[in-house]
Amino acid sequence: LKDDILPLINNLLIPSGYKIVILGHSLGAGCSTLLSILLRASVPALQDGDKLKVWAFAPPPVLDLDSALACSSFVTTVVNNCDIVTRLNVSPLEATVRLMLAVDKRLDEENLNMTDFKSTVAFLNKIREGTEGKMLMSADDVVSELESALERVDMQDPDHLYVPGKVVLMYDLWEQEQRKQQAGKSSQKDFINTVKDLIQRLEDTHMNSENEAIPAAKEAVLCDGTCKALRFIELDGQLLDDHMSPQYRSGIANILASREDPLEENTTAGITEQSET
């Protein structure tokens, strides 16, 4: 693709004074980023000022740490909530697995590890408690374990990739009223019905139909690919829905309608703030 469009750029767009904007969603966003890097390397004129700009919506992690930070002058990534695709890499997976191991250790301590009949029954009874029961781990426990997991991940590892450039991270708060209502409903269901609902949801090919209201982002912060919220996989029921383009459009519309001041930079977003809810 780069070779195909280079003659157009060199012979028409650059001499005519045009600026180039490349954008994409999901895999297209990752390809847009890589294309822009190849173009800047091939066309020196594109390295000046704002001649080339990339808007990457929901890209997968495609660059190593240094490269992801180095392209912040011309690449802006937009991430919606807990979008799973923006965290599909070894580094977030490693941190999440470490967190799950901490949860597994707590299950062992509470004899809820399902290694025999007694502990299996105890686990199912714990699930039946829903949101009304005692939490296995407090919010502070989860934050502490997650911070520890993140510290043990080598960010400079060449196998660890990050979303590129400046990152606009859109989010909605966990205490949002609609999710409270959904949690209240789920607490009335027993474990079997909860599993059935999950299976039905996975089989539903119309998960994003117009009849289903999915919460959209209301706030945003400016950060980069090292933001803590992007360095682990948030195990939320929205992680697939949040990747869909309608959710991005709704989130952007909400934020543009409600904000007058510029975004504040925050590289720690996603752990401490949400844990307070």
C-alpha positions as CSV (number, residue, x, y, z in Angstrom):
1,L,0.0,0.0,0.0
2,K,2.8,2.4,0.8
3,D,4.4,1.8,-2.5
4,D,1.1,2.3,-4.3
5,I,0.4,5.7,-2.8
6,L,3.9,7.1,-2.7
7,P,3.7,8.5,-6.3
8,L,0.4,10.3,-5.4
9,I,2.0,11.8,-2.3
10,N,5.2,12.9,-3.9
11,N,3.8,14.1,-7.2
12,L,0.5,15.7,-6.1
13,L,-0.2,16.0,-2.4
14,I,3.1,17.4,-1.2
15,P,3.6,19.8,-4.1
16,S,0.0,21.0,-3.7
17,G,0.4,21.7,0.0
18,Y,-2.1,19.1,1.2
19,K,-2.0,17.6,4.6
20,I,-2.5,13.9,5.0
21,V,-4.9,12.4,7.5
22,I,-5.0,8.6,8.0
23,L,-7.6,6.9,10.2
24,G,-8.9,3.5,10.9
25,H,-10.8,1.3,13.4
26,S,-9.5,-1.9,15.0
27,L,-7.2,-3.7,12.6
28,G,-7.5,-0.7,10.3
29,A,-6.2,1.5,13.1
30,G,-3.1,-0.6,13.6
31,C,-2.5,-0.7,9.8
32,S,-2.9,3.1,9.7
33,T,-0.3,3.6,12.3
34,L,2.2,1.3,10.6
35,L,1.5,2.9,7.2
36,S,2.2,6.4,8.7
37,I,5.5,5.3,10.1
38,L,6.6,3.9,6.7
39,L,5.4,7.1,4.9
40,R,7.3,9.4,7.3
41,A,10.5,7.3,6.7
42,S,10.1,7.5,2.9
43,V,8.9,11.1,2.6
44,P,11.0,13.6,4.6
45,A,8.5,16.4,4.0
46,L,6.0,14.4,6.1
47,Q,8.3,14.7,9.1
48,D,7.7,18.4,9.4
49,G,4.9,20.0,11.5
50,D,1.5,18.6,11.0
51,K,1.8,17.4,7.4
52,L,0.8,13.8,8.5
53,K,-1.8,13.0,11.2
54,V,-3.2,9.6,12.3
55,W,-6.4,8.9,14.2
56,A,-6.4,5.3,15.4
57,F,-9.6,4.1,16.9
58,A,-9.4,0.9,19.0
59,P,-6.1,-0.3,17.6
60,P,-4.4,-3.4,18.8
61,P,-1.0,-2.9,20.4
62,V,1.4,-2.8,17.4
63,L,4.6,-1.0,18.6
64,D,7.3,-1.6,21.1
65,L,7.5,0.9,24.0
66,D,10.0,3.3,22.5
67,S,8.3,3.4,19.1
68,A,4.8,3.8,20.7
69,L,6.0,6.9,22.6
70,A,8.0,8.3,19.7
71,C,5.1,8.6,17.4
72,S,3.0,10.8,19.8
73,S,3.6,13.9,17.6
74,F,1.5,12.5,14.8
75,V,-0.6,9.6,16.1
76,T,-3.6,9.9,18.4
77,T,-5.2,6.7,19.7
78,V,-8.7,6.6,21.0
79,V,-9.6,3.8,23.4
80,N,-13.1,3.2,24.7
81,N,-13.5,1.8,28.2
82,C,-12.3,-1.8,28.7
83,D,-12.0,-2.5,24.9
84,I,-10.3,-5.9,24.8
85,V,-8.6,-5.4,21.4
86,T,-6.5,-2.5,22.7
87,R,-5.1,-4.8,25.4
88,L,-4.5,-7.9,23.3
89,N,-0.8,-8.4,24.0
90,V,1.6,-10.4,26.2
91,S,2.1,-7.6,28.7
92,P,-1.6,-7.1,29.7
93,L,-2.2,-10.8,29.7
94,E,0.8,-11.4,32.0
95,A,-0.4,-8.8,34.5
96,T,-4.0,-10.2,34.4
97,V,-2.8,-13.8,34.9
98,R,-0.8,-12.7,37.9
99,L,-3.9,-11.1,39.3
100,M,-5.9,-14.2,38.7
101,L,-3.3,-16.3,40.5
102,A,-3.7,-14.0,43.5
103,V,-7.5,-14.6,43.3
104,D,-6.8,-18.4,43.1
105,K,-4.7,-18.2,46.2
106,R,-7.5,-16.5,48.1
107,L,-9.9,-19.2,46.9
108,D,-7.6,-21.8,48.4
109,E,-7.4,-19.9,51.7
110,E,-11.2,-19.7,51.9
111,N,-11.6,-23.4,50.8
112,L,-13.5,-22.3,47.7
113,N,-11.1,-23.9,45.1
114,M,-13.5,-26.6,43.8
115,T,-10.9,-29.4,44.3
116,D,-13.5,-31.7,46.0
117,F,-17.2,-31.9,46.6
118,K,-17.2,-29.8,49.7
119,S,-15.3,-26.9,48.3
120,T,-17.3,-27.0,45.1
121,V,-20.6,-26.7,47.0
122,A,-19.1,-23.9,49.0
123,F,-18.0,-22.1,45.8
124,L,-21.5,-22.4,44.2
125,N,-23.1,-21.1,47.4
126,K,-20.7,-18.2,47.3
127,I,-21.7,-17.4,43.8
128,R,-25.4,-17.6,44.8
129,E,-24.8,-14.7,47.2
130,G,-24.4,-12.4,44.3
131,T,-23.7,-8.7,45.1
132,E,-25.3,-9.1,48.5
133,G,-22.5,-11.5,49.8
134,K,-19.2,-10.7,51.3
135,M,-16.5,-10.0,48.8
136,L,-13.7,-12.5,48.3
137,M,-11.2,-9.6,48.0
138,S,-11.7,-6.0,48.9
139,A,-11.2,-3.2,46.4
140,D,-7.9,-2.3,48.2
141,D,-6.8,-5.9,48.0
142,V,-7.4,-6.0,44.2
143,V,-5.6,-2.7,43.7
144,S,-2.6,-3.9,45.7
145,E,-2.3,-7.2,43.8
146,L,-2.7,-5.4,40.5
147,E,-0.1,-2.8,41.3
148,S,2.3,-5.7,42.3
149,A,1.5,-7.5,39.1
150,L,2.2,-4.5,36.9
151,E,5.5,-3.8,38.7
152,R,6.7,-7.3,37.8
153,V,6.1,-6.8,34.1
154,D,9.1,-5.7,32.1
155,M,7.8,-2.9,29.9
156,Q,11.0,-2.9,27.8
157,D,10.6,-6.5,26.8
158,P,10.6,-6.5,22.9
159,D,7.7,-8.9,22.9
160,H,5.5,-6.4,24.8
161,L,3.7,-4.1,22.5
162,Y,1.6,-0.9,23.1
163,V,-1.0,1.2,21.5
164,P,0.7,4.1,19.7
165,G,1.1,7.8,20.3
166,K,-1.1,10.0,22.5
167,V,-4.0,8.1,23.9
168,V,-7.5,9.5,24.6
169,L,-8.9,7.0,27.1
170,M,-12.7,7.3,27.3
171,Y,-14.5,5.7,30.3
172,D,-17.7,5.5,32.3
173,L,-17.6,5.1,36.1
174,W,-18.3,1.7,37.7
175,E,-21.1,3.2,39.9
176,Q,-23.1,4.2,36.9
177,E,-26.7,3.7,37.8
178,Q,-27.6,1.4,34.9
179,R,-24.8,-1.0,35.9
180,K,-26.0,-0.8,39.5
181,Q,-29.5,-1.9,38.3
182,Q,-28.0,-4.7,36.2
183,A,-25.9,-5.9,39.2
184,G,-29.1,-5.8,41.4
185,K,-30.9,-8.0,38.9
186,S,-28.0,-10.5,38.7
187,S,-27.9,-10.9,42.4
188,Q,-31.3,-12.4,42.3
189,K,-30.3,-15.2,40.0
190,D,-28.8,-18.5,41.0
191,F,-25.6,-19.8,39.6
192,I,-27.2,-22.1,36.9
193,N,-29.3,-19.2,35.5
194,T,-26.2,-16.9,35.5
195,V,-24.3,-19.5,33.4
196,K,-27.3,-19.9,31.1
197,D,-27.5,-16.1,30.6
198,L,-23.8,-16.0,29.7
199,I,-24.2,-18.8,27.1
200,Q,-27.2,-17.1,25.6
201,R,-25.3,-13.8,25.3
202,L,-22.4,-15.5,23.6
203,E,-24.7,-17.2,21.2
204,D,-26.7,-14.0,20.5
205,T,-25.5,-12.6,17.1
206,H,-27.4,-9.4,17.8
207,M,-25.6,-8.4,20.9
208,N,-25.5,-4.8,19.7
209,S,-29.0,-4.5,18.4
210,E,-30.9,-1.3,18.7
211,N,-33.1,-2.8,21.4
212,E,-30.2,-3.3,23.8
213,A,-29.0,-0.2,25.7
214,I,-25.2,-0.4,26.3
215,P,-23.7,2.3,28.5
216,A,-21.4,4.7,26.6
217,A,-18.4,6.6,27.9
218,K,-18.9,9.9,29.7
219,E,-15.4,11.0,30.6
220,A,-11.9,10.9,29.1
221,V,-8.3,11.4,30.1
222,L,-5.2,12.0,28.0
223,C,-2.4,9.5,28.5
224,D,-0.2,7.1,26.4
225,G,0.3,3.4,25.9
226,T,1.9,3.0,29.3
227,C,-1.3,4.1,31.1
228,K,-2.1,1.5,33.8
229,A,-5.6,1.1,32.6
230,L,-4.2,-0.3,29.3
231,R,-1.7,-2.6,30.9
232,F,-4.2,-5.2,32.2
233,I,-7.3,-6.8,30.8
234,E,-10.4,-5.6,32.6
235,L,-12.7,-8.6,32.9
236,D,-15.9,-6.8,32.3
237,G,-19.0,-7.9,30.4
238,Q,-18.5,-4.9,28.1
239,L,-15.0,-5.8,26.8
240,L,-16.3,-6.9,23.4
241,D,-19.2,-4.3,23.2
242,D,-16.7,-1.5,24.0
243,H,-14.7,-2.4,20.9
244,M,-17.6,-1.8,18.5
245,S,-17.7,1.4,16.4
246,P,-21.2,2.5,17.6
247,Q,-19.8,2.6,21.1
248,Y,-16.9,4.8,20.0
249,R,-19.2,7.1,18.2
250,S,-21.5,7.4,21.2
251,G,-18.7,7.9,23.7
252,I,-17.1,10.6,21.5
253,A,-20.4,12.4,21.1
254,N,-21.1,12.3,24.9
255,I,-17.6,13.7,25.7
256,L,-17.7,16.4,23.1
257,A,-21.2,17.5,24.3
258,S,-20.2,17.7,27.9
259,R,-16.6,19.0,28.0
260,E,-15.4,22.5,27.5
261,D,-11.9,22.3,29.0
262,P,-9.0,20.3,27.4
263,L,-8.3,16.8,28.6
264,E,-5.8,16.4,31.5
265,E,-2.9,14.0,31.1
266,N,-3.1,11.0,33.5
267,T,-0.9,7.9,33.1
268,T,-2.3,6.2,36.3
269,A,-5.9,6.2,35.2
270,G,-7.9,3.0,35.5
271,I,-6.9,1.6,38.9
272,T,-7.1,3.9,41.9
273,E,-9.9,6.1,40.6
274,Q,-12.2,3.1,39.7
275,S,-11.4,1.2,42.9
276,E,-13.0,3.9,44.9
277,T,-16.4,3.2,43.5
